[in-house]
Amino acid sequence: MPEIDRYRPEDQRGVEALYRRVFGSDAAAASRFRWDWQYRRNPNNPGGQPLVWVVREGTAIIGHYATMPVRLSLGGKEIDGAWGTDAMVAPERQRRGLGEELFRTWDRSVGAALGIGLSDSSSPLLKKMHFPDVAAVPGLVKPLTRRAVRVPQLPMPVNRLISALTLPIVRVAARVRPLRADVEPIRRFDATFNDLWERVADRFELAVRRDAAYLNWKYIEPPHVRYSVAALKRDGRSEGYAVYRHAQEPRGRVTLLVDFLADTHDDIGFKTLLRWVDAEARQAGSDKIRCYAAHLGFRRIMRHSGYFQMRHPLALAVKINAVGVPAKFYKNTDDWHVTLGDSDQDR
Ligand SMILES: CC(C)(COP(=O)(O)OP(=O)(O)OC[C@H]1O[C@@H](n2cnc3c(N)ncnc32)[C@H](O)[C@@H]1OP(=O)(O)O)[C@@H](O)C(=O)NCCC(=O)NCCS
């Protein structure tokens, strides 16, 4: 009989073998590279232990569900939450209820069950479990060069025509604007970012607690991606940050604005951070900047700064268990702060 149990270090080989079978060997190698950081070194792990479940059958591992625990702030009141990641069941054992058992174990064990970028199989599974419907996280793009508006599915001559036609819009959107406050690159988040979080936490009806310990783990220490971080400073205080990286994609170079924080009332501060990222993206030769942002206020400022909303948002799943929330909590997500940096979407 298969049984669900917490992960133990001696399960590692079985988990890796299952990962290879379900996701392929390249994805398995990439996961092995991240695993220790992603699951063992998370500063929010309860009792310091990875919050990962496996399905055992004899000595074999036939299912797995990992999580990334976080402190989740609901308007400043904190509960424990965990992003669900790397759900997998051995191919010959799928569609027999094991995945649902794993998801239910996670849901029962956490104050908030959180998911982002769901797959074709996990999305109907969450629906079956009556997870609340929540809006997906909108994506935004800021074109910087005429190559920014290429569509991967279209042939190059058509793309050239689109580029030529949209060039005037790109030129207006990509205008260089001067910086109005101090932004500086940093290599680590110091304690002043704890103060920033304490000041702004209650602005967001839902957001992962972005304190220094979390930010250093998430954006400074990962072994698989290298981020740049810029801090917004005023009078020695940290008033915001932006986390970004540049990447080469098939149709051009892109700067990903992965995460950011500022007071939602500090329009100038956030605009200043955006301008810093613009300058960095230009210097790196990027054709565009891409970002995902749930918060309406931040998105409004981004639109004023030359960003356009994209067609494909990031699917989001949220179920609050630790405290009661009214049904309308899930309906209006305009004050939630969720970005590509949440969970393990940026790999
Ligand atoms: C996602 C996964 C772990 C689910 O495990 P499972 O044991 O097959 O799931 P269950 O048998 O408990 O299925 C429960 C429900 O999930 C949904 N579901 C599961 N697999 C599905 C699929 N391939 N397509 C559509 N819906 C699916 C269905 O609603 C299903 O209920 P039903 O069988 O009554 O229709 C498994 O399909 C898997 O390993 N998929 C490949 C890897 C993957 O995509 N992981 C998710 C990454 S976010």
The ligand as a Tripos MOL2 file, in Angstrom:
@<TRIPOS>MOLECULE
LIG
   48    50     1     0     0
SMALL
NO_CHARGES

@<TRIPOS>ATOM
      1 C1         -0.0310   16.5670  -11.2310 C.3       1 LIG1
      2 C2          0.1040   15.1380  -10.7440 C.3       1 LIG1
      3 C3          1.0880   15.1080   -9.5810 C.3       1 LIG1
      4 C4         -1.2760   14.6540  -10.2680 C.3       1 LIG1
      5 O1         -1.1320   13.3650   -9.7500 O.3       1 LIG1
      6 P1         -2.2210   12.1960  -10.0190 P.3       1 LIG1
      7 O2         -1.9460   11.1060   -9.0180 O.co2     1 LIG1
      8 O3         -2.2240   11.8310  -11.4420 O.co2     1 LIG1
      9 O4         -3.5590   12.9650   -9.6560 O.3       1 LIG1
     10 P2         -4.9490   12.3290   -9.2020 P.3       1 LIG1
     11 O5         -5.1220   10.9480   -9.7160 O.co2     1 LIG1
     12 O6         -5.0730   12.4970   -7.7350 O.co2     1 LIG1
     13 O7         -5.9350   13.3140   -9.9670 O.3       1 LIG1
     14 C5         -6.7680   14.1640   -9.2950 C.3       1 LIG1
     15 C6         -7.3740   15.1470  -10.2880 C.3       1 LIG1
     16 O8         -6.3630   15.9580  -10.8660 O.3       1 LIG1
     17 C7         -6.7250   16.2800  -12.2190 C.3       1 LIG1
     18 N1         -5.7110   15.7150  -13.1120 N.ar      1 LIG1
     19 C8         -4.6840   14.9020  -12.8040 C.ar      1 LIG1
     20 N2         -3.9450   14.6280  -13.9140 N.ar      1 LIG1
     21 C9         -4.4970   15.3090  -14.9260 C.ar      1 LIG1
     22 C10        -4.1960   15.4330  -16.2990 C.ar      1 LIG1
     23 N3         -3.1520   14.8140  -16.8470 N.pl3     1 LIG1
     24 N4         -4.9850   16.2230  -17.0520 N.ar      1 LIG1
     25 C11        -6.0410   16.8580  -16.5300 C.ar      1 LIG1
     26 N5         -6.3880   16.7530  -15.2280 N.ar      1 LIG1
     27 C12        -5.6250   15.9980  -14.4400 C.ar      1 LIG1
     28 C13        -8.0770   15.6600  -12.4460 C.3       1 LIG1
     29 O9         -9.0320   16.6120  -12.0280 O.3       1 LIG1
     30 C14        -8.0400   14.5200  -11.4710 C.3       1 LIG1
     31 O10        -9.3070   14.1010  -11.0770 O.3       1 LIG1
     32 P3        -10.0430   12.9400  -11.9130 P.3       1 LIG1
     33 O11        -9.0500   11.8240  -12.0750 O.co2     1 LIG1
     34 O12       -11.1990   12.5950  -11.0560 O.co2     1 LIG1
     35 O13       -10.4060   13.5530  -13.2250 O.co2     1 LIG1
     36 C15         0.5690   14.1870  -11.8680 C.3       1 LIG1
     37 O14        -0.3540   14.2480  -12.9170 O.3       1 LIG1
     38 C16         1.9340   14.4640  -12.4440 C.2       1 LIG1
     39 O15         2.9340   13.9720  -11.9310 O.2       1 LIG1
     40 N6          1.9370   15.2210  -13.5490 N.am      1 LIG1
     41 C17         3.1720   15.5090  -14.2940 C.3       1 LIG1
     42 C18         4.0040   16.5280  -13.5870 C.3       1 LIG1
     43 C19         3.2880   17.8430  -13.3580 C.2       1 LIG1
     44 O16         2.6900   18.4230  -14.2650 O.2       1 LIG1
     45 N7          3.3860   18.3410  -12.1290 N.am      1 LIG1
     46 C20         2.7720   19.5860  -11.7160 C.3       1 LIG1
     47 C21         3.7880   20.6670  -11.7310 C.3       1 LIG1
     48 S1          3.0480   22.1890  -11.1410 S.3       1 LIG1
@<TRIPOS>BOND
     1     1     2 1
     2     2     3 1
     3     2     4 1
     4     2    36 1
     5     4     5 1
     6     5     6 1
     7     6     7 2
     8     6     8 1
     9     6     9 1
    10     9    10 1
    11    10    11 2
    12    10    12 1
    13    10    13 1
    14    13    14 1
    15    14    15 1
    16    15    16 1
    17    15    30 1
    18    16    17 1
    19    17    18 1
    20    17    28 1
    21    18    19 ar
    22    18    27 ar
    23    19    20 ar
    24    20    21 ar
    25    21    22 ar
    26    21    27 ar
    27    22    23 1
    28    22    24 ar
    29    24    25 ar
    30    25    26 ar
    31    26    27 ar
    32    28    29 1
    33    28    30 1
    34    30    31 1
    35    31    32 1
    36    32    33 2
    37    32    34 1
    38    32    35 1
    39    36    37 1
    40    36    38 1
    41    38    39 2
    42    38    40 1
    43    40    41 1
    44    41    42 1
    45    42    43 1
    46    43    44 2
    47    43    45 1
    48    45    46 1
    49    46    47 1
    50    47    48 1
@<TRIPOS>SUBSTRUCTURE
     1 LIG1         1 GROUP 0 **** ****
